[in-house]
Amino acid sequence: MSGACQKCGTRLESPWKFCPLCGAENAHGEIAKAHPEHEKAPVKGGISGLVLGLIMAPVLIIYGTLICLMVGPWMVLGIPMIVAGICAPIIGPFIAISAVRGSCPWCGVKISSVGPMNAFYCYACSQRIVVEKRELVRAK
């Protein structure tokens, strides 16, 4: 939407509120937003995943180092544990973001799924729970 200044006749583009030549106010009075507001993504659980990753990192690195110090074929298992310990703070938030939180449909206890699992068991009542469309429902 472009127009002309009513005072001096200069051609004005839509984001102009005032004429750049004479300073008169734009007759339309509309201001186009240069940058539209971005919709904020509902990211939940990223911090809890980071905390989980930061807790698991030293545990995996220490145990991996101890296993590497062992003599025999078991020392090969320590290397993946050390790599997992290094990657844990990075991978942790991704696991927690994909987790679904809510109440158990069987007993009502607050629970959360672990990562991108489609089904799991409630720790309180041991009933099977299925994740459908990010909702916790009873398994059939």
C-alpha positions as CSV (number, residue, x, y, z in Angstrom):
1,M,0.0,0.0,0.0
2,S,1.7,3.2,-1.1
3,G,0.3,6.7,-1.2
4,A,1.3,10.3,-1.6
5,C,2.0,13.0,1.1
6,Q,-1.0,15.3,1.3
7,K,1.3,18.3,2.0
8,C,4.0,18.1,-0.6
9,G,2.9,15.2,-2.9
10,T,6.0,12.9,-2.3
11,R,5.3,9.3,-3.0
12,L,5.2,7.3,0.3
13,E,5.6,3.6,0.8
14,S,3.4,1.8,3.4
15,P,5.9,1.7,6.4
16,W,6.3,5.5,6.4
17,K,4.3,7.3,9.1
18,F,5.9,10.7,8.3
19,C,6.9,12.1,5.0
20,P,10.7,12.0,4.7
21,L,10.8,15.3,2.7
22,C,8.5,17.7,4.6
23,G,7.8,15.7,7.9
24,A,4.0,15.8,7.6
25,E,2.2,12.9,9.2
26,N,0.9,10.1,6.8
27,A,-2.8,10.5,6.2
28,H,-3.4,6.7,6.4
29,G,-1.9,6.6,9.9
30,E,-1.1,2.9,9.4
31,I,2.3,1.6,10.4
32,A,3.3,-1.7,8.8
33,K,5.4,-3.9,11.0
34,A,8.9,-4.3,9.6
35,H,9.3,-7.6,11.4
36,P,6.2,-9.5,12.3
37,E,6.1,-11.1,15.8
38,H,7.3,-14.7,15.7
39,E,5.2,-17.3,17.3
40,K,7.0,-18.7,20.3
41,A,7.4,-22.5,20.2
42,P,6.0,-24.3,23.3
43,V,9.3,-26.0,24.3
44,K,8.8,-27.6,27.6
45,G,11.2,-29.9,29.4
46,G,14.4,-28.7,27.8
47,I,15.9,-27.6,31.1
48,S,15.1,-30.8,32.9
49,G,16.8,-32.7,30.0
50,L,19.8,-30.5,30.3
51,V,20.0,-31.2,34.1
52,L,19.7,-34.9,33.3
53,G,22.5,-34.7,30.8
54,L,24.7,-32.7,33.1
55,I,24.2,-35.3,35.9
56,M,24.8,-38.3,33.6
57,A,27.9,-36.8,31.9
58,P,30.3,-37.2,34.8
59,V,28.9,-40.6,35.8
60,L,29.3,-42.0,32.3
61,I,32.8,-40.4,31.9
62,I,34.0,-41.8,35.3
63,Y,32.6,-45.3,34.7
64,G,33.8,-45.3,31.1
65,T,37.3,-44.4,32.3
66,L,37.3,-47.1,35.0
67,I,36.1,-49.7,32.5
68,C,38.9,-48.6,30.0
69,L,41.5,-49.1,32.8
70,M,40.4,-52.8,33.2
71,V,42.4,-55.4,31.4
72,G,40.7,-57.7,28.9
73,P,37.9,-57.4,26.3
74,W,35.8,-55.3,28.7
75,M,37.9,-52.3,28.2
76,V,36.4,-51.7,24.7
77,L,33.0,-51.0,26.4
78,G,34.4,-48.0,28.2
79,I,34.9,-45.9,25.0
80,P,31.2,-45.7,24.1
81,M,30.4,-44.8,27.7
82,I,33.0,-41.9,27.5
83,V,31.5,-40.7,24.2
84,A,28.0,-40.9,25.7
85,G,29.1,-38.9,28.6
86,I,30.5,-36.2,26.4
87,C,27.3,-36.1,24.3
88,A,24.9,-36.4,27.3
89,P,24.4,-32.6,27.9
90,I,23.6,-32.1,24.2
91,I,21.3,-35.1,23.8
92,G,19.5,-34.7,27.2
93,P,17.3,-31.7,26.2
94,F,16.2,-33.5,23.0
95,I,15.0,-36.5,25.1
96,A,13.2,-34.4,27.6
97,I,11.5,-32.2,24.9
98,S,9.9,-35.2,23.3
99,A,8.6,-36.6,26.6
100,V,4.9,-36.4,27.3
101,R,3.8,-35.3,30.8
102,G,0.5,-35.7,32.5
103,S,-1.5,-37.8,34.9
104,C,-1.9,-41.6,34.7
105,P,-5.3,-42.4,33.2
106,W,-5.6,-45.4,35.5
107,C,-4.6,-44.0,38.9
108,G,-4.1,-40.3,38.5
109,V,-0.4,-40.1,39.5
110,K,1.6,-37.4,37.8
111,I,4.0,-39.2,35.3
112,S,6.0,-38.4,32.2
113,S,7.2,-40.6,29.4
114,V,10.9,-41.1,28.8
115,G,11.8,-39.8,25.4
116,P,9.8,-40.6,22.2
117,M,8.1,-43.8,23.6
118,N,4.7,-44.7,22.3
119,A,3.8,-46.9,25.3
120,F,5.1,-47.5,28.9
121,Y,3.9,-48.6,32.3
122,C,2.9,-46.4,35.2
123,Y,5.3,-46.8,38.1
124,A,2.5,-46.5,40.7
125,C,-0.1,-48.9,39.4
126,S,1.9,-50.9,36.8
127,Q,-0.8,-50.4,34.2
128,R,0.1,-49.9,30.5
129,I,-0.3,-46.3,29.1
130,V,-0.2,-45.4,25.5
131,V,0.7,-42.0,24.1
132,E,-1.7,-40.8,21.4
133,K,-1.5,-37.3,19.9
134,R,0.7,-36.2,22.9
135,E,-2.0,-37.3,25.4
136,L,-1.7,-40.2,27.9
137,V,-4.5,-42.7,27.4
138,R,-5.4,-46.2,28.7
139,A,-4.0,-49.1,26.7
140,K,-6.6,-51.4,25.2
